[in-house]
Amino acid sequence: MRKMKVQTIAEIEQQLIGIKDESDPIIQKLQQDERKGVQQLIHKWYRKKEQERQLQEKFLEMNVYENKWRLQGYKYIAGVDEVGRGPLAGPVAAAAVILPKDFYLPGINDSKKLSEKKRIEYDEIIRRDAIAVSVALIDAVEVDSINIYEATKKAMKAAIASLASKPEVLLVDAMKLETPYIVEPIIKGDAKSVSIAAASIVAKVARDSLMIELSAEFPEYGFENNMGYGTKEHIQAVERYGITPYHRKSFAPIKNMVRNE
């Protein structure tokens, strides 16, 4: 009688990729395999499934605000968020995003909590699947002219106004806006609402892309790394080379440097 071929660890690892449920007979069978490598693979598989379950649970939690308004008959619910209030250089950016009811992207979160790679990946998915996406930028000159708070509101309103589909409800990250639409401000909304998180990601990727473009024009300032924020290297570059047209003259320490020129 021919002996049955024993699967290698590498073959089992490949096999586990396609298994979705722990009730699968293959899982039950592998649990009887006493090889340490097999047991490590099983443990890794269970850990991955638990992480996926947690991400799915978090995603469902992040739909609470959207579902509340959908139950009241509203379809076009826009998440609105901004990035770039704190940097010394570059624009403040805002995005507005309307997602369809069946949008599903477990792992989506506040853009600050995601890696650059994840943000770019999610930005593509959001832009592909969203009902409407819009981004607005307010440059440094206008930030200096009207102040950062007013510039942030202006960017948000411009992003909302540019949406291809008119929103019915706005979910906004901790900002009160006067608009013709229903507005629900949510504190730390980019971690609580999937629509705001999507807007946060889109705004961050758009602004970062612009800062990387500016770094080619002004390589001394390291915009491709600091995105205009006041890092030690950035401030040293300003002290050495002066300011660019993209620096905010109303922000310390830039305003002190301008005053002393």
C-alpha positions, -999 to 999 in steps of 0.1 A, spaced: 0 0 0 14 34 -11 20 59 17 0 91 14 22 122 5 26 146 35 21 182 26 51 206 31 48 237 53 50 259 22 21 240 5 0 243 37 7 280 39 -6 285 3 -36 263 11 -45 285 41 -47 316 20 -80 305 4 -97 293 36 -122 318 50 -139 298 78 -126 280 108 -152 253 104 -135 243 71 -125 206 73 -89 215 63 -85 236 94 -98 207 116 -74 184 99 -44 207 102 -50 211 139 -42 174 143 -8 179 125 18 179 153 45 197 133 55 229 150 56 248 117 20 237 109 8 248 143 25 282 139 7 286 105 -26 278 122 -19 303 150 -10 330 124 -42 322 104 -64 326 135 -47 358 144 -52 372 109 -89 363 111 -93 380 144 -77 412 130 -101 410 101 -130 406 124 -119 436 145 -115 458 113 -150 447 101 -165 456 135 -147 490 135 -160 496 100 -196 489 111 -192 512 140 -180 540 117 -212 537 97 -234 547 126 -238 583 117 -244 575 80 -270 549 88 -288 572 112 -294 597 84 -301 570 58 -329 556 81 -344 591 79 -345 589 41 -314 607 31 -291 593 4 -264 618 -3 -245 621 30 -211 639 26 -182 635 49 -161 667 51 -126 671 66 -95 692 63 -57 687 66 -29 712 68 -40 737 95 -7 735 113 21 736 87 43 767 81 41 762 44 16 751 18 -22 753 15 -49 741 38 -69 714 20 -104 702 25 -123 673 9 -159 663 7 -169 627 -1 -203 611 -7 -201 573 -4 -226 548 -16 -246 527 9 -227 495 0 -192 510 3 -170 486 21 -134 492 31 -124 477 65 -93 493 78 -103 529 68 -95 553 95 -83 589 103 -56 596 77 -31 604 104 -34 568 117 -26 552 83 7 547 65 14 567 34 11 535 14 -23 527 29 -35 563 23 -26 561 -14 -42 527 -18 -74 538 0 -75 572 -19 -77 552 -52 -105 530 -38 -125 560 -25 -122 579 -57 -132 548 -77 -162 538 -56 -176 572 -43 -207 588 -56 -188 621 -55 -154 634 -44 -142 670 -43 -110 687 -30 -104 724 -24 -72 742 -15 -67 777 1 -32 789 -4 -8 805 21 -14 840 9 -51 837 17 -44 819 49 -24 850 60 -51 873 48 -82 858 65 -66 835 92 -63 798 93 -98 792 109 -116 812 82 -94 796 55 -103 761 68 -141 769 66 -137 784 32 -119 753 19 -146 731 33 -174 751 18 -156 752 -16 -152 714 -15 -189 709 -7 -199 734 -34 -178 715 -60 -193 681 -54 -208 666 -86 -239 654 -66 -255 678 -43 -254 666 -7 -283 664 17 -265 660 49 -229 670 59 -209 651 85 -181 675 94 -151 669 116 -155 692 146 -164 723 126 -196 743 126 -205 754 90 -232 776 78 -246 759 47 -279 752 30 -276 716 41 -281 697 73 -248 698 92 -237 674 120 -203 683 135 -186 653 150 -157 656 174 -128 634 162 -152 625 133 -123 612 111 -121 582 135 -159 578 140 -174 583 106 -164 564 74 -174 594 52 -153 618 72 -124 593 73 -126 591 35 -125 629 32 -95 630 56 -76 605 34 -85 622 1 -75 657 14 -43 644 29 -32 626 -3 -41 656 -24 -21 680 -2 9 657 2 10 653 -36 12 691 -40 39 695 -13 60 668 -32 56 688 -64 67 720 -45 97 702 -32 110 699 -68 108 737 -71 123 743 -36 144 712 -28 162 729 2 132 729 24 124 691 24 87 696 16 86 660 3 93 648 39 79 675 62 49 684 41 54 720 52 53 713 89 78 730 112 105 704 116 139 713 128 154 709 93 126 730 77 131 759 102 169 757 96 163 759 59 141 790 63 168 806 85 194 798 58 175 805 25 146 827 36 109 821 29 92 809 -3 59 822 -17 43 792 -1 52 800 35 26 814 58 38 848 70 13 849 98 26 817 115 54 817 141 83 815 138 80 826 101 63 859 111 92 867 135 117 861 107 98 883 83 95 910 109 133 910 115 142 912 78 
